[in-house]
Amino acid sequence: MLSKLTTALAALVIGSSAAIAAGDYETQITDYAFPFEGPFGTYDQNQLQRGLKVYTEICSACHGLKFVPIRTLSDAGGPEFSEDQVKAYAELIEVYKLDEETGEYDYFQASVTDHFPANNSVGAPDLSLMAKARAGFHGPVNLGINQLVKGMGGPEYIASLLTGYTGEEKEEAGTILYENTAFPGGWISMAPVIEDGWIDFDDGADNSQDAIATDVAAFLMWTAEPKLAARKQMGLTAVIMLAVLSVLLYFTNKRIWAPVKGNKDD
């Protein structure tokens, strides 16, 4: 009985190791320097506005942002559009709601109180929390060590994915797959979506492939962490207060115990 159990356990271990080895693919993630990284980093307002433009003109064709209220585009620390600009942007969006009586969808123009519409008609994931969902992708056992030490996380993955196509294609089960050095497994069903010059920015900013990718990656980081700057400021304030409190406690402790220590020496 023990021999059979040992054999079965060995087969399981060998099989698991083979499965892990078969699925092993070394992804290549570029460490981009985003302005919001580090303890004092904040979002670049202009970059977020450019990222919204990229999302609107390219990404929204397949992906939604269903957890992001349109009104937050005017929030401090974000793209910081004016209220009129947000209203004008909302007018470009068409949202729909299910009519429970007819069972059909009613389409109407969005208002600033609506959320960005969901869009998963082709099975594409929603991008609202993508930067957070991929935050721990790198490092030993997905612990996110590189994100903590090097500042690598979700935005780096998104930008690397958008620029990681090699040009190689293959067909599997009737689906065209594209080789991508950043995607786990190396092959992705999403075709390349950006190239140099595919977006024209109003401020004349760099519209190379890398620049477009980092702009939309920064915007998606904001959708996932809209209060990032405020959270960092709160954390810094807490650290300063704890440091001051520690100093006060140290001197208070010395004052309280000074007579006791003096008598002990006598």
C-alpha positions as CSV (number, residue, x, y, z in Angstrom):
1,M,0.0,0.0,0.0
2,L,2.8,2.4,1.0
3,S,4.6,1.5,-2.3
4,K,1.6,2.3,-4.4
5,L,1.0,5.6,-2.5
6,T,4.7,6.6,-3.1
7,T,4.5,5.8,-6.8
8,A,1.3,7.8,-7.2
9,L,2.8,10.8,-5.3
10,A,5.9,10.7,-7.5
11,A,3.8,10.6,-10.7
12,L,1.8,13.6,-9.5
13,V,4.9,15.6,-8.7
14,I,6.5,14.7,-12.1
15,G,3.3,15.5,-13.9
16,S,3.0,18.8,-12.2
17,S,6.6,19.7,-12.9
18,A,6.1,18.8,-16.6
19,A,3.0,21.0,-16.7
20,I,4.8,23.9,-15.2
21,A,7.7,23.5,-17.6
22,A,5.4,23.3,-20.6
23,G,3.7,26.5,-19.6
24,D,6.9,28.3,-18.7
25,Y,7.4,31.4,-20.9
26,E,9.8,34.2,-20.0
27,T,7.9,37.5,-20.6
28,Q,9.8,40.7,-21.3
29,I,8.5,43.7,-19.4
30,T,10.1,47.1,-19.9
31,D,10.7,49.3,-16.8
32,Y,9.2,52.6,-17.9
33,A,9.7,55.8,-15.8
34,F,6.2,57.0,-15.0
35,P,5.8,60.3,-13.1
36,F,3.5,58.8,-10.5
37,E,6.0,56.3,-9.3
38,G,7.9,56.7,-6.0
39,P,6.7,58.0,-2.7
40,F,6.4,61.6,-4.0
41,G,5.2,60.8,-7.5
42,T,2.0,62.3,-9.0
43,Y,0.0,62.0,-12.2
44,D,0.9,64.2,-15.1
45,Q,-2.3,65.9,-16.1
46,N,-1.4,66.3,-19.7
47,Q,-0.3,62.7,-20.0
48,L,-3.7,61.6,-18.6
49,Q,-5.5,63.7,-21.1
50,R,-3.5,62.2,-23.9
51,G,-4.2,58.7,-22.5
52,L,-7.9,59.4,-22.5
53,K,-7.7,60.3,-26.2
54,V,-5.9,57.1,-26.9
55,Y,-8.5,55.1,-25.0
56,T,-11.3,56.9,-26.8
57,E,-10.0,56.6,-30.3
58,I,-8.5,53.1,-30.1
59,C,-9.2,51.0,-26.9
60,S,-12.9,51.8,-26.5
61,A,-13.7,49.9,-29.7
62,C,-13.3,46.7,-27.7
63,H,-12.8,47.5,-24.0
64,G,-14.9,49.3,-21.5
65,L,-14.4,51.3,-18.3
66,K,-17.5,50.4,-16.5
67,F,-16.3,51.3,-13.0
68,V,-15.1,54.8,-13.9
69,P,-17.6,57.7,-13.5
70,I,-17.3,60.3,-16.3
71,R,-17.5,63.1,-13.8
72,T,-14.2,62.1,-12.3
73,L,-12.4,63.4,-15.4
74,S,-12.6,66.8,-13.7
75,D,-11.3,65.7,-10.3
76,A,-8.1,67.1,-8.8
77,G,-5.1,64.9,-9.3
78,G,-6.6,63.4,-12.5
79,P,-7.0,64.7,-16.1
80,E,-8.5,67.8,-14.5
81,F,-10.8,68.8,-17.4
82,S,-13.1,71.7,-16.9
83,E,-16.8,70.9,-16.2
84,D,-17.6,72.1,-19.7
85,Q,-15.0,69.9,-21.3
86,V,-16.4,66.9,-19.3
87,K,-19.9,67.7,-20.5
88,A,-18.7,67.9,-24.1
89,Y,-16.9,64.6,-23.7
90,A,-20.0,62.9,-22.2
91,E,-22.0,64.0,-25.3
92,L,-19.7,61.8,-27.4
93,I,-20.6,58.7,-25.5
94,E,-23.6,56.5,-26.1
95,V,-24.8,54.4,-23.2
96,Y,-27.6,51.9,-23.0
97,K,-29.9,50.5,-20.3
98,L,-32.2,47.4,-20.4
99,D,-35.9,48.2,-20.6
100,E,-37.4,45.6,-18.2
101,E,-40.8,45.8,-19.8
102,T,-39.7,45.3,-23.4
103,G,-36.5,43.3,-22.7
104,E,-34.7,45.5,-25.2
105,Y,-31.9,48.0,-24.7
106,D,-32.5,51.7,-24.9
107,Y,-29.6,53.8,-26.2
108,F,-29.2,57.4,-25.2
109,Q,-26.5,60.1,-24.8
110,A,-24.5,59.9,-21.7
111,S,-24.4,62.6,-19.0
112,V,-21.6,63.4,-16.6
113,T,-23.3,61.4,-13.9
114,D,-23.0,58.2,-15.9
115,H,-20.1,55.7,-16.0
116,F,-18.1,54.9,-19.0
117,P,-20.0,52.2,-20.9
118,A,-19.1,48.6,-20.6
119,N,-17.8,46.9,-23.7
120,N,-17.0,43.2,-23.9
121,S,-18.7,42.3,-27.1
122,V,-15.7,40.5,-28.4
123,G,-14.8,39.0,-25.0
124,A,-12.2,41.7,-24.3
125,P,-11.7,42.5,-20.6
126,D,-12.8,45.7,-18.9
127,L,-9.9,48.0,-18.4
128,S,-11.1,49.9,-15.3
129,L,-8.9,47.9,-12.9
130,M,-6.4,46.4,-15.3
131,A,-3.4,48.3,-13.9
132,K,-4.2,47.0,-10.4
133,A,-5.1,43.5,-11.6
134,R,-1.6,43.2,-13.2
135,A,0.2,45.0,-10.4
136,G,1.7,41.8,-8.9
137,F,2.6,40.1,-12.2
138,H,6.4,40.3,-11.7
139,G,8.8,38.8,-9.2
140,P,9.2,35.4,-7.4
141,V,5.9,33.6,-7.1
142,N,4.0,36.7,-8.2
143,L,4.8,38.5,-5.0
144,G,5.3,41.8,-6.8
145,I,8.9,42.2,-5.6
146,N,9.9,44.2,-8.7
147,Q,7.0,46.5,-8.3
148,L,8.1,47.4,-4.8
149,V,11.9,47.6,-5.5
150,K,11.9,48.8,-9.1
151,G,8.5,50.4,-9.5
152,M,7.4,47.8,-12.0
153,G,3.8,46.8,-12.1
154,G,0.5,47.1,-14.0
155,P,1.4,50.2,-16.1
156,E,4.7,48.7,-17.3
157,Y,2.8,45.5,-18.3
158,I,0.2,47.4,-20.3
159,A,2.8,49.5,-22.1
160,S,5.0,46.5,-22.7
161,L,2.1,44.5,-24.1
162,L,1.1,47.3,-26.5
163,T,4.7,47.5,-27.8
164,G,5.6,43.8,-27.5
165,Y,4.4,42.5,-30.9
166,T,7.0,40.8,-33.0
167,G,5.0,40.6,-36.2
168,E,4.7,36.8,-36.1
169,E,1.3,35.2,-36.5
170,K,-0.2,31.8,-36.3
171,E,-3.7,30.2,-36.5
172,E,-5.1,27.9,-33.8
173,A,-8.7,26.6,-33.9
174,G,-9.7,29.1,-36.4
175,T,-8.3,32.1,-34.4
176,I,-5.4,34.2,-35.4
177,L,-2.8,34.6,-32.7
178,Y,-0.1,37.2,-32.5
179,E,3.3,36.7,-30.9
180,N,3.8,39.2,-28.0
181,T,6.8,39.2,-25.8
182,A,5.0,40.6,-22.8
183,F,1.9,38.4,-22.8
184,P,2.0,35.2,-20.7
185,G,2.5,32.3,-23.0
186,G,3.8,34.5,-25.8
187,W,0.7,34.5,-28.0
188,I,-2.4,36.8,-27.8
189,S,-5.6,37.0,-29.8
190,M,-5.6,40.9,-29.8
191,A,-4.0,42.3,-32.9
192,P,-1.5,45.2,-32.7
193,V,-3.5,48.3,-32.0
194,I,-0.9,51.1,-32.0
195,E,2.0,52.2,-34.3
196,D,4.0,55.4,-34.7
197,G,1.8,58.3,-35.6
198,W,-1.5,56.6,-35.2
199,I,-2.7,59.3,-32.8
200,D,-2.3,63.1,-33.3
201,F,-2.2,65.0,-30.0
202,D,-3.5,68.6,-29.9
203,D,-0.4,69.7,-27.9
204,G,2.0,68.3,-30.5
205,A,3.3,65.7,-28.0
206,D,5.4,62.7,-29.0
207,N,3.1,60.3,-30.9
208,S,5.6,57.4,-31.2
209,Q,4.5,53.9,-30.4
210,D,6.2,54.0,-27.0
211,A,4.8,57.4,-26.1
212,I,1.3,56.4,-27.0
213,A,1.6,53.2,-25.0
214,T,2.9,54.9,-21.9
215,D,0.2,57.6,-22.1
216,V,-2.7,55.2,-22.2
217,A,-1.0,53.0,-19.5
218,A,-0.8,56.0,-17.2
219,F,-4.4,56.8,-17.9
220,L,-5.4,53.2,-17.0
221,M,-3.4,53.5,-13.8
222,W,-5.4,56.5,-12.9
223,T,-8.7,54.7,-13.6
224,A,-7.5,52.0,-11.2
225,E,-6.0,54.4,-8.6
226,P,-7.7,57.8,-8.9
227,K,-6.7,58.8,-5.4
228,L,-3.1,57.7,-5.7
229,A,-1.5,61.1,-5.0
230,A,-3.9,61.8,-2.0
231,R,-3.0,58.3,-0.6
232,K,0.7,59.0,-0.9
233,Q,0.3,62.4,0.8
234,M,-1.7,60.8,3.7
235,G,1.0,58.1,4.1
236,L,3.8,60.7,4.1
237,T,1.9,62.8,6.8
238,A,1.4,59.6,8.9
239,V,5.2,58.8,8.7
240,I,6.1,62.4,9.8
241,M,3.7,62.3,12.7
242,L,5.0,58.9,13.8
243,A,8.6,60.1,13.6
244,V,7.7,63.2,15.8
245,L,5.8,61.0,18.2
246,S,8.7,58.6,18.4
247,V,11.1,61.4,19.3
248,L,8.7,62.8,22.0
249,L,8.3,59.3,23.5
250,Y,12.1,58.8,23.6
251,F,12.7,62.0,25.5
252,T,9.7,61.4,27.8
253,N,11.0,58.0,28.6
254,K,14.4,59.4,29.4
255,R,12.9,62.1,31.7
256,I,10.6,59.6,33.5
257,W,13.3,57.0,34.2
258,A,16.2,59.3,34.8
259,P,15.7,59.4,38.6
260,V,15.4,55.7,38.8
261,K,18.5,55.0,36.8
262,G,20.4,57.6,38.9
263,N,19.4,55.9,42.2
264,K,20.5,52.6,40.8
265,D,23.9,53.9,40.0
266,D,24.3,55.1,43.6
